[in-house]
């Protein structure tokens, strides 16, 4: 389905309202709004951000075995971390639903929804935006106005790294450990930040 078709958002909205708890739906709306705002900041199609944000948790309240069944259709292996906690598959399951039931074939939207839980190396800008928006939406206890003003002045890669580091520290305080794919995401962001700095340096030297 054409992502510019206004009927698409209404179909996803109705599905979400019927599939997840009211408070989770409200969270999804805030993620959609935050992602749309961030897309505008970073030169990404805001409609893609809104759709991915609205849809990212549509499988969060699903039975774990159903999540596993859906996720198995994305042709990616289920990792040991995901097997241990099947609810981590809700993003991958939602991406399958978007493709199968809503006809969305936009690879950025699919990646953004699929990877918003644990992240991943070499993510597209939209996927980074939705990953960060999920943690930065204003309904989160830690996401104060002052914090958002701070991170929204960062580059996208710096913002994502900030969010990943905060989330990893949160997990450790609760006695957990970041998933290997999240650690690879962190290293990928650090490489991207270094690359951005190198490009900026070369451009500044070229202007002399």
Residue, then its C-alpha position, 0 to 999 in steps of 0.5 A: x500500500x502507498x504510504x502516502x494514502x491517508x487510509x493506511x494510517x487509519x487502518x493501522x490506528x484501528x488495528x492498534x486500538x484493537x490489539x494493545x492496551x490503551x496506555x500502550x496505544x497512547x505511548x505509540x501515538x507519542x512515539x509517532x509524534x516524536x518520530x515525525x518531529x525528529x524526521x523533520x529535523x533529520x531530513x527523513x519523510x515524516x509520514x514514515x516516522x509517524x507510521x513506524x511509530x504508530x505501528x512499532x508496538x502493535x504486537x506488544x500485548x500478543x501471546x509470546x508463542x504467536x510473536x515467535x510464529x510471526x517473527x519466524x517469517x522474517x527469515x532471520x534467526x531467533x537469537x538466544x536472547x530472544x528465545x529466553x525472552x520471547x517478548x523481545x520479538x514484538x518488533x519483528x512480529x509487528x514488521x511481519x504484520x505490516x508487510x502481510x496485512x497492510x501491504x507495506x513494503x518500504x524497507x525503512x519502515x520495516x527495519x525501523x519497526x523490526x529493530x526498535x527493540x534491540x537496535x542493530x548495526x548499520x540501521x537506516x536513519x528512520x530506524x535510528x529515529x524510531x529507536x530513540x523516539x521510543x525512549x524519548x517520547x514525553x510520556x517516559x519518566x526520564x524524558x524531561x523537557x530539558x533532556x529532550x532539548x539537550x539531545x535534540x541538539x545532537x546529531x542523530x548518531x550522537x542522540x542514539x548513542x546517548x539513548x543506548x548508553x542510558x538504556x544499557x545502564x538502566x538494564x544493568x541497574x536492574x540486574x540485566x545485560x545488554x543483548x549482543x546485537x545492542x552492543x553491536x549497535x553501540x559500536x556501529x554508532x561510534x563508528x558512524x560518529x567518527x565518520x561524521x567527524x572525519x567528513x566535517x573535518x575534510x569539509x572544513x579543510x576544503x573551505x580554506 
